[in-house]
Amino acid sequence: MNEDHYFSADPAAPFRRAPVRAEVWGHELALTSGSGVFAQGRLDVGTAVLFRETEPPAGGRILDLGCGYGVIGLAVCLAAPGARVTAVDVNRRAVLLANENAEALRVLDRFTAVTPEEVPPAETYDEIWSNPPIRVGKAALHDLLLTWLPRLEPQGRAVMVVGKNLGADSLQRWLGEQGYPTERLASAKGFRVLETRRSA
């Protein structure tokens, strides 16, 4: 089967927009998702768990890694007026939608969605927030995380949600082995919320 993956740079599926409404950290988000982008027309269960089990960051430079239509980074912008968010996705359709959503929510001054190659090489972050693309495969996921985690500031952290049946516990161990100590913040609906720190 030639499945069109949300982690394709240019999805082949005809582009159809679909509305999504979500309440996150006390803020109502009216967003637009689209075909060929992760979680079209809905807030996926993993991201909902991430929001429910965490408090938003206080501010700072935030990376929304694998942003899709932008829900995590946009929720951060609304909940943390001092935050500046860079949202990254290989899927150009996702980047387009995330920027459209930022414009609709009037946070384009603090939110930018781009493809990975558009991120300045020296840019660093206080926090990384992500529902990472586990289905790209273990090797590609590990490569992705080892590309972006080194961009954390020395006291920075990453907050991720990963399905238990998709290897959350082995990923937690692997991150620790790479020098990124990782704790489980919560477990709900078959998902783990993980907090990864930069080791000193």
FENQUI-V833248 format. One record per helix or strand of 3 or more residues. SS is the DSSP state (H for helix, E for strand). FROM is the first residue (numbers start at 0). LEN is the number of residues. If there is no record, write none. Layout:
SS,FROM,LEN / SS,FROM,LEN
This chain:
E,16,8 / E,26,8 / H,44,8 / E,59,6 / H,70,9 / E,82,6 / H,91,13 / E,110,4 / H,115,3 / E,124,6 / H,133,3 / H,137,14 / E,151,12 / H,163,3 / H,167,10 / E,181,7 / E,190,7
